[in-house]
Structures are given as structure tokens and as C-alpha cells.
Amino acid sequence: MSSYHIPVLLNESVDGLNINPRGNYVDVTFGGGGHSREILGRLEDGRLIAFDQDPDATANIPDDPRLIFLRQNFSFLSNNLKYLGIDSVDGIIADLGVSSHQFDRPERGFSFRMKGDLDMRMNPDAAFSARELVTEYSEQELIRIFSAYGEIRNARTLGRCIIENRKRKEIISTEDLIEAVAGCTPRHGEYKYLAKVFQALRIEVNKELNGLEQLLIQSVDVIKEGGRLVILSYHSLEDRMVKNFIRYGDFSMEKESDIYGGRKLPFKAVNRKVILPGPGETDRNPRARSARLRIAERTGNK
Ligand SMILES: C[S@@+](CC[C@H](N)C(=O)[O-])C[C@H]1O[C@@H](n2cnc3c(N)ncnc32)[C@H](O)[C@@H]1O
């Protein structure tokens, strides 16, 4: 499946699950199935539940009776497991973001390097695409997503630029968008800038941070004591959320205490420092460059 997606930090992340060969595991981002296949290789009569919202991922499902694949958004993790009659699992792995397959298909519209419809939906049945976003969002809404999700310095100018240009010409393709923002794209660092613009739109279209928040909250109920949470993220917004959730137990960045002042954290970090891919891996797979891996163990606290 290497043309679909090369799995990142494969051994490090699956080692992080500390697999019990008879346990139940969840891979919430199946994609090309690289992490899932490694997990199945370490299971005996355990089970693996895999989620992916993209129907293209179904082409990669191995013929293995221990695997249940759900074409679902992982923000509905807990309900889907209940539906299968599973109350708790031994570990969850999430390899966030888009697969190489999604990125490399021009018609999916994820990459500014390829001509295609401005779509960016991981789930092609979802109602809302990037085209609708750039056509319908107000100037304030555009500024908000460019500054929050792209951390773009001239987000105000960029928002204005899109509003002005969409009056003149409908923005329906990746090329139209690049043309519409040309007036505020810096001459030096053009690619970096466009990557941030596309990233911001993608995060909003797929509600990626809401999904991650839901996943983290639900993982507290779903993972049994001593079980593992393994998350690979690819930009600082996601990594910050994961780090803070492990460190503080929620997103407020305050440690919850019991009445005696003891800490009530639902997870404890297994790796004190974030794990990054080494130069060997990034040479072989440049898309691994931005990966950050965090591993946590479920405590007995709620
Ligand atoms: C980086 S790829 C995972 C690659 C996979 N680990 C492998 O080894 O091939 C991320 C995958 O997660 C899926 N995905 C992202 N967010 C999702 C969500 N909220 N619910 C379900 N699937 C999601 C994407 O469609 C994509 O296929």
C-alpha cells in the first residue's frame, strides 16, 4: 500500500500501544492500513476496530476476521463502539490529517500544487466543501480561520482579498483560489504561504480540531485502566491540544485536583518528550517531516 500512504513512525507508534495479543484495539485513521496491519501482526485472537471517513480507504481493508472496518467519523467513536457491544478497549491509535492518496489526487483539491476542484472533503458525502467555504463565508469568518488554523500573519488582507476577488470571478478550483490570493501572497515563501492557506481551509472543512477534541474526550471513557492512547499529529495546533489534554486532563490547561489536592488526571504521559522521526525516515519519506508522536497511559482517574 506504499503508493496509497507510507505509514509514519510505524514501529514507535505501534510499540506505544504495548499490545496485548488478546486485547481490543482501535485505529481511528485507517487510511492505507499500514498501522492497522502492524497491529494485526501483533494480535493473536484480539480484535481491531478501524475507522475512516473516506470511502477510498475501503480498498485497503485486509481479509482478516479480527478486523471490523467502520466508514465513520472518529468523533462518533464511543457510540460506534457501543453499537458493536464494546464497552472498553486496550488502546487507540490516531494518525491525524490526510493520507498521501488524498493529497495526491488532483480532484480532491487538497494540494495547491495540482489543478482540481476546490473540494478538500475527507468524506465526499459531507455537505460542505472548500468551494462553499470561500464562496459563502463572511470576511470575519475567513479572517478567523486563516489566523487560527493557518497562523497567517496577513489574515485580514487575505480575507479582504478573497471577498474582493470572488465578486469578480467565482472561486471553484485550486487555480482560482491561487489566482484570487495572488495579490497578498508574498513573493518569497510563496509555497509556504499557500500551504498555510490550504491547511486552514482543510481544517475548517473537515472540522478537524472539533473531531480531535471529541476523540480525546471520549478516549477517557473508552480506554480501560492501563490502556494506551497513541497520537501522531502533523501541525502545532493538533499537537498542542494533545499535549495539553495529556498534561491537564482537559483543554483549560489547569490540573484538576481531588479534595486533598491530589491530581486526578485520566492519562499519564509515557514519553516525557514528543517523539520525532529520525533523519533516516524523513529521507525515505519527506512527508514524515512534521510528524509528532505522543503516547499516554490511562490512569484509574475519570
Ligand atoms: C494520515 S492518514 C492515516 C494513514 C494510516 N495510518 C496508514 O498507515 O495508512 C489519515 C486518515 O484518517 C482519515 N481521517 C482523518 N480524520 C478522520 C476522522 N475525523 N474520522 C475518520 N477518519 C478520519 C483520513 O480520511 C485518512 O485516510
PDBQT file of the ligand as one rigid body, heavy atoms in Angstrom, charges set to zero:
ROOT
HETATM    1  C1  LIG A 401      -2.596  10.124   7.762  1.00  0.00    +0.000 C 
HETATM    2  S1  LIG A 401      -3.860   9.097   7.149  1.00  0.00    +0.000 S 
HETATM    3  C2  LIG A 401      -3.644   7.595   8.050  1.00  0.00    +0.000 C 
HETATM    4  C3  LIG A 401      -2.695   6.657   7.416  1.00  0.00    +0.000 C 
HETATM    5  C4  LIG A 401      -2.626   5.300   8.054  1.00  0.00    +0.000 C 
HETATM    6  N1  LIG A 401      -2.139   5.342   9.401  1.00  0.00    +0.000 N 
HETATM    7  C5  LIG A 401      -1.766   4.375   7.228  1.00  0.00    +0.000 C 
HETATM    8  O1  LIG A 401      -0.842   3.761   7.779  1.00  0.00    +0.000 OA
HETATM    9  O2  LIG A 401      -2.018   4.237   6.025  1.00  0.00    +0.000 OA
HETATM   10  C6  LIG A 401      -5.301   9.742   7.907  1.00  0.00    +0.000 C 
HETATM   11  C7  LIG A 401      -6.583   9.028   7.513  1.00  0.00    +0.000 C 
HETATM   12  O3  LIG A 401      -7.539   9.334   8.514  1.00  0.00    +0.000 OA
HETATM   13  C8  LIG A 401      -8.755   9.663   7.925  1.00  0.00    +0.000 C 
HETATM   14  N2  LIG A 401      -9.414  10.616   8.845  1.00  0.00    +0.000 N 
HETATM   15  C9  LIG A 401      -8.975  11.837   9.198  1.00  0.00    +0.000 A 
HETATM   16  N3  LIG A 401      -9.824  12.413  10.072  1.00  0.00    +0.000 NA
HETATM   17  C10 LIG A 401     -10.817  11.499  10.284  1.00  0.00    +0.000 A 
HETATM   18  C11 LIG A 401     -11.988  11.495  11.095  1.00  0.00    +0.000 A 
HETATM   19  N4  LIG A 401     -12.332  12.551  11.861  1.00  0.00    +0.000 N 
HETATM   20  N5  LIG A 401     -12.764  10.381  11.091  1.00  0.00    +0.000 NA
HETATM   21  C12 LIG A 401     -12.440   9.306  10.330  1.00  0.00    +0.000 A 
HETATM   22  N6  LIG A 401     -11.356   9.269   9.517  1.00  0.00    +0.000 NA
HETATM   23  C13 LIG A 401     -10.547  10.347   9.503  1.00  0.00    +0.000 A 
HETATM   24  C14 LIG A 401      -8.443  10.240   6.581  1.00  0.00    +0.000 C 
HETATM   25  O4  LIG A 401      -9.518  10.042   5.694  1.00  0.00    +0.000 OA
HETATM   26  C15 LIG A 401      -7.182   9.462   6.188  1.00  0.00    +0.000 C 
HETATM   27  O5  LIG A 401      -7.495   8.343   5.412  1.00  0.00    +0.000 OA
ENDROOT
TORSDOF 0
